[in-house]
Every structure is written in C-alpha cells, then in structure tokens.
Amino acid sequence: MAISLESISRSSGIKAPRMVCYGPAGVGKSTLGASAPSPIFVCTEDGLGKLEVDAFPMMKSFQDVIDALTVLYSSDHQYQSVVIDSLDHLEPMVWKHLCETYVGPKGERYESIEDFGYGKGFILALDLWRQLLNTLDALRNEKGMAIILIAHSEIKRFESPTTDSYDRHQIKLHKRASDLVQESVDCVLFADYKTVIEKEEGGFNKIKTRGISTGQRYLYTEARPSFIAKNRYGLPSELPLSWQAFSDALTQSTSQK
C-alpha cells in the first residue's frame, strides 16, 4: 500500500464502544450487558439467572463462539450489542481448541496448555484470542454493534517496579490474554460495591479499621492501586453500575470533543 500525506483522513465520529466489565460474582455485570441496546448473549457459563434476554445456546467450544459471532456478521438482524459472558469461562475453551488443533513441526501433540512447556502454549493461544477480537471488531466496524465482554475478577499480587508490591483486583485471565484483551478495547470497567472505611479505637490505644459495604454498586473507569481500569473517552472516574449511567456519561463526554 502506497503511503503519502494525501492518504491521511480524519476520524469520522465515535464508534460503538468495546468494553470489558469485570468484577466479583453477583455484582451485576450480566445485568449491565442485558441493559445495553438490543443485546444478544453468547454464553460460556450459566450466569444469566432470571434475566430475560436473547441468547445463543450455551457455548461448548471456542469454535461455537466463533460460529455464533460469524452468524451475527453474515446475517441481517436487529441486535445492536453482543455480550460474551464470560471471558474466564471461555479461556479453557481456547486452551482446549489449541490442544485439539495444534500439530508441532515434528508432529507434536499436547493434551493440556501446560504440556507445551515454558509458557509456549499461552503464547500460541494468543492467536486464537486475536481471531476472536478481530471477529468482534468486524461486528463493531461493519455492523455497528457494541461489544461487551464480561469477566470475573481475582485478587493477585502486583509486583510494581516503582513501589512495594501490593494486592489488586485483576481480570481473571492468564496475564498474556488479559493484556491483549485490555489493549483491544476502549474501556476496562471494574464493577464493585462501594465500600467505606470505619475506624474505631481498640485496646492498647490501637485503631481498628474495617470495610463496610454500602450496598451501592459502581463502575470504576480509571485505574487505582486496588484495581485495573481504563477508558478512552474521558469518562468520570466512577459511575453508578447501570447502562444508562454509562451511556449518559459517554454521550456527554463525546459531545464535548
């Protein structure tokens, strides 16, 4: 492709968002996806509960997921959002698909992701994650669909190069896959209950602290030491956990640009 100054073009507006929403079980991540415009769910776990939404049959394999997304791409339909629920239940399917399809240069076959050795399996699995993300991008760019990826959180030790190590909430995926997914979306939103810290005096002049949940649920859009998050829209650092709150903030933010 010939590149010149004449090939430069200006971006034509804001596209439908691509997001990861992660957090503890039961906080309301699937409900957020169900509140998006005309959603269709691609479920890798039985996590919808009593939510009444359109959904493909339960996905049994990575290929099932790709096939479902391909149907959305190749067919006319009314859906405006696609929700994958959840990424961490999809990950074992990715690993299984790799083991079933990979043949090494000397005919090597492997039964588990760890059998590849030296982390090679996790690196090879990134090609499958890229296939998934490219398919989702096609739905967004050519079908105008919002992309909502649901995941659970886990607390892991973060080895900071500039400070002492500390615990933080992270997406419950292998680090390489998590990094790739985070790079590929517009928003990484941490969903959690609002917690306040209460202090009280203890014995021997010691101060005891405890965290108390307020029951209020929020979306956090910017990273903090205790969790990862990001957004490319200049959203407020925290929002009520609802699609309406996210949509309103997105509209306000993009209208100011």
Buried (B, 14 or more C-beta within 10 A) or exposed (E): EEEEEEEEEEEEEBBBBBBBBBBBEEBBBBBBBBBBEEBBBBBBBEBBEEBEBEBBEEBEBBBBBBEBBEEBBEEEEEBBBBBBBBBBBBBEBBBBBBBEEBEEEEEEEBEEBEEBEEEEBBEBBBEBBEBBBEBBBBBBEEBEBBBBBBBBBBEEEBEEEEEEEEEBBBBBBBEBBBEBBBEBBBBBBBBBBBEEEEEEEEEEEEEEEEEEEEEEBBBBBBBEEBBBBBBEBBBBEBBBBBBEBBBEBBEEBBEEE
